Amino acid sequence: MKKTILFGLILMMAVFVIADTICEDGNLNVPGNLDVDSGTLYVDSIYNQIGIGTTTPFYKTKIYGKGYASTSFNTSIGYNNTLNIQDSQGASYSGGMLLFGAGADRFVGIKASYTNGANYGVGDLLFLTRSSTTDILLTPKMTIKSNGNIGIGTYYPNATLTIKTGGTTVADEWFVRSDRFRKTNIVEFTTNLLDRPFANVYTYNMKLNDSKFDNITHFGLMIDEAPKEIVQDGRIGTYAFSSYNYKLIKELAEQNKKLNEHLSELSNINNLLTDELCQRDETFSFCKRGINGNCRYE
């Protein structure tokens, strides 16, 4: 009998405790701080903050734990300080997303875009914004492709950095490779480019496996024929190529100046010889026609 009464009292206490935490609508109401498994999940009821792996969140949400000490990341291993937003679909262009906003509006997002499910899978990273207040969709304004190419205003960058054409890029100040204060060991390049053979110029199409770009005809050099001064890290450097052309044009201008000086000297000599011949024998046909304007029989 005593055991039955004791069990009944314990059951009543349990009901009272449950009634205090579970509301009639089924929601869980836990007064005070909530600490699950010594900091695995912690809710600070005073500052309304959540800690995962910590009992001192300090921010609205804080994830604390041992990470992966490397510039790369192994996705096949779990780490305690990693937030994984996984899309359950696995369809093309699907992927987890962070959404940002203010007030009642959400207008900026960072989204993964699934492109190939082979082996470990690859995808792109999209930065999306709403273009105008009437647009229902957020659209990509910058894309980082899985191969590292970055596109601004385009989802299909075909180079390390591709900026959509048709606009203007404005800045208060540009730092470029031609700035002298960014250089050291400055020595004038004095090699005579005109004394060496030149590379041929070709028209060609790229093999990017993208019809949007593969059909564009380009105009340029082949790296295996290009002068070594403009080849950098297995490619033709844009700045080196521009500088090379400037040096070449400068040399051509100097050669043209010298050629004009020689032509002027030859013209003067020719005038003197013509005048001398006309004085010796006026029957020369060019004397009668006044060749070079120096003949005395003009």
C-alpha positions in Angstrom: 0.0 0.0 0.0 2.8 2.4 1.0 4.7 1.7 -2.3 1.5 2.4 -4.3 1.0 5.7 -2.5 4.7 6.7 -3.0 4.5 5.8 -6.8 1.4 7.9 -7.1 3.1 10.9 -5.5 6.1 10.6 -7.8 3.8 10.3 -10.9 1.8 13.4 -9.8 5.1 15.4 -9.4 6.2 14.2 -12.9 2.9 15.4 -14.3 3.3 18.8 -12.6 6.8 19.2 -14.0 5.8 18.2 -17.5 2.8 20.5 -17.3 5.1 23.3 -16.5 7.3 22.7 -19.6 4.9 21.4 -22.3 2.1 23.8 -23.2 -1.3 22.8 -24.3 -0.4 23.7 -27.9 2.4 21.2 -27.8 5.2 23.7 -27.6 8.1 23.1 -25.2 8.5 25.9 -22.6 11.7 25.7 -20.5 12.1 28.6 -18.1 15.7 29.7 -17.5 18.7 28.6 -19.3 18.7 25.3 -21.3 21.9 23.2 -21.2 21.9 20.0 -23.2 24.8 17.6 -22.6 27.0 20.1 -20.9 27.2 22.7 -23.7 26.4 20.5 -26.8 23.4 22.9 -27.0 23.0 25.9 -24.8 20.3 28.5 -24.7 20.9 31.7 -22.7 17.5 32.9 -21.5 18.8 36.3 -20.3 20.4 37.5 -23.6 18.4 35.1 -25.9 21.6 33.6 -27.4 22.4 30.1 -28.6 25.6 28.2 -28.1 26.6 25.0 -29.9 29.6 23.5 -28.2 29.8 26.3 -25.7 27.9 27.7 -22.7 29.1 31.2 -23.4 27.6 32.2 -26.8 28.2 35.9 -26.5 26.6 36.3 -29.9 23.1 35.4 -31.2 24.5 32.1 -32.3 28.0 30.7 -31.8 29.5 27.4 -32.9 32.5 26.4 -31.0 34.8 23.3 -31.6 38.0 22.0 -33.1 38.3 22.7 -36.8 40.6 21.8 -39.7 43.9 23.6 -39.6 44.5 24.0 -43.3 43.7 26.3 -46.2 41.9 23.3 -47.8 39.1 21.3 -46.3 38.3 17.5 -46.2 34.5 17.2 -46.6 34.6 13.5 -45.8 35.4 14.1 -42.2 33.2 15.9 -39.7 34.5 18.8 -37.6 32.9 20.4 -34.5 33.1 24.0 -35.7 31.6 23.5 -39.1 28.1 24.6 -40.2 26.8 22.5 -43.0 23.8 23.6 -45.0 22.9 20.7 -47.2 20.2 20.6 -49.9 18.4 17.3 -49.9 17.5 17.4 -53.7 20.9 16.7 -55.4 19.5 18.3 -58.6 21.5 20.6 -60.9 21.9 24.1 -59.5 20.5 23.0 -56.1 22.5 23.8 -53.0 22.4 25.2 -49.5 21.9 29.0 -49.0 22.4 31.8 -46.5 19.7 34.5 -46.8 20.1 38.0 -45.5 17.6 40.8 -45.0 16.2 43.5 -42.9 12.7 44.3 -41.5 10.3 42.0 -43.4 12.4 41.8 -46.5 15.1 39.3 -47.7 17.2 40.6 -50.5 20.8 39.2 -50.5 21.9 35.6 -50.6 25.0 33.4 -50.8 24.1 30.1 -52.5 25.8 26.9 -53.6 25.0 25.6 -57.1 25.5 21.9 -57.7 27.0 21.2 -61.1 28.4 17.7 -61.1 27.7 14.7 -58.8 30.6 12.5 -59.9 32.8 11.2 -57.1 32.8 13.8 -54.3 30.7 16.3 -56.3 31.5 19.9 -57.4 29.6 23.1 -57.6 29.8 26.9 -57.8 29.3 29.7 -55.3 26.8 32.4 -56.2 26.3 35.8 -54.7 22.7 36.9 -55.3 20.9 40.2 -54.9 17.5 41.6 -55.9 18.0 44.0 -58.8 14.9 46.0 -58.1 12.0 46.2 -55.7 9.6 44.6 -58.3 11.8 41.5 -58.8 10.6 38.5 -57.0 13.8 36.6 -57.6 17.3 37.1 -56.4 19.8 36.7 -59.2 23.5 36.0 -59.3 25.7 39.1 -59.6 29.0 37.4 -58.9 29.9 33.7 -59.4 33.0 31.7 -58.3 33.2 28.6 -60.4 34.5 25.3 -59.2 37.7 25.8 -61.3 38.4 29.1 -59.5 37.2 31.5 -62.3 35.3 34.5 -61.1 32.5 36.2 -63.0 31.1 39.6 -62.2 27.8 40.2 -64.0 28.1 36.8 -65.7 27.5 33.2 -64.6 30.0 31.9 -67.3 33.5 33.4 -66.6 35.9 32.0 -69.2 39.0 33.5 -67.5 40.4 34.0 -64.0 38.3 37.1 -63.8 35.5 37.9 -66.3 33.6 41.2 -66.1 30.4 41.6 -68.1 30.9 43.9 -71.1 28.8 46.9 -71.8 29.4 48.7 -68.4 32.0 51.0 -66.9 34.3 50.2 -64.1 34.9 53.3 -62.0 37.3 53.8 -59.1 38.9 56.8 -57.2 42.3 55.2 -57.5 43.8 52.3 -59.4 46.9 50.3 -58.5 48.3 48.6 -61.5 51.6 46.9 -62.4 52.9 50.0 -64.2 53.1 52.1 -61.0 56.8 52.7 -60.3 56.5 52.8 -56.6 55.3 49.1 -56.6 58.5 47.9 -58.2 62.1 47.2 -57.4 65.3 46.3 -59.3 64.2 48.5 -62.2 66.5 48.1 -65.2 65.7 49.3 -68.8 65.1 46.6 -71.3 67.6 47.4 -74.1 67.4 44.3 -76.2 67.0 45.2 -79.9 63.7 43.4 -80.8 64.1 44.1 -84.5 67.1 41.9 -84.7 65.2 38.7 -83.9 62.5 36.6 -85.6 58.9 37.3 -84.8 56.0 35.0 -84.0 53.2 34.5 -86.4 49.8 36.0 -85.7 46.8 33.6 -86.0 43.0 33.5 -85.8 41.6 30.7 -83.6 38.8 29.4 -81.5 39.0 28.3 -77.9 38.2 24.8 -76.7 36.2 25.6 -73.5 33.3 23.1 -74.1 30.9 26.0 -74.0 29.2 27.0 -77.2 28.7 30.5 -76.0 32.5 31.1 -76.1 33.9 28.4 -78.4 32.3 30.1 -81.4 34.1 33.4 -80.8 37.0 33.9 -83.2 40.2 35.2 -81.4 43.3 36.9 -82.8 46.7 36.4 -81.3 50.0 34.5 -80.8 50.9 31.0 -80.0 52.8 30.6 -76.8 55.3 28.2 -78.2 56.3 30.8 -80.8 56.0 33.9 -78.6 59.2 35.8 -77.5 60.4 34.6 -74.1 60.1 38.1 -72.6 56.3 38.0 -72.8 55.8 34.4 -71.6 55.0 34.2 -67.9 54.0 31.0 -65.9 53.1 29.2 -69.1 51.0 31.9 -70.6 51.4 35.2 -72.5 51.3 37.9 -69.9 49.1 40.8 -70.8 51.2 43.5 -69.3 54.4 42.0 -70.6 52.9 41.8 -74.1 51.7 45.4 -74.0 55.2 46.5 -72.8 56.8 44.4 -75.5 54.7 46.0 -78.2 55.5 49.5 -76.8 59.2 48.7 -77.0 58.8 47.3 -80.5 56.9 50.4 -81.7 59.5 52.7 -80.1 62.3 50.8 -82.0 60.3 51.0 -85.2 59.9 54.7 -84.7 63.6 55.2 -84.1 64.4 53.1 -87.2 61.9 55.1 -89.3 63.5 58.4 -88.1 67.0 57.1 -89.1 65.6 56.0 -92.5 64.1 59.4 -93.1 67.4 61.0 -92.3 69.2 58.7 -94.7 66.6 59.5 -97.4 67.1 63.2 -96.9 70.8 62.8 -97.2 70.4 60.7 -100.4 68.0 63.4 -101.8 70.5 66.1 -101.2 73.3 64.1 -102.9 71.0 63.3 -105.8 70.1 67.0 -106.2 73.8 67.9 -106.2 74.6 65.3 -108.8 71.7 66.3 -111.0 72.7 69.9 -111.0 76.3 68.9 -111.8 75.2 66.8 -114.7 72.9 69.5 -116.1 75.7 71.9 -116.0 78.0 69.6 -117.9 75.5 68.5 -120.5 72.1 70.2 -120.9 70.9 67.5 -123.3 70.0 65.1 -120.5 66.2 64.6 -120.6 65.7 65.2 -116.9 67.4 68.6 -117.2 64.7 69.7 -119.7 61.9 68.3 -117.4 63.4 69.9 -114.3 63.8 66.7 -112.3 64.1 67.3 -108.5 63.7 71.0 -108.9 67.4 71.8 -108.7 68.3 71.8 -112.4 69.3 75.2 -113.8 67.1 74.6 -116.9 63.8 74.5 -115.1 
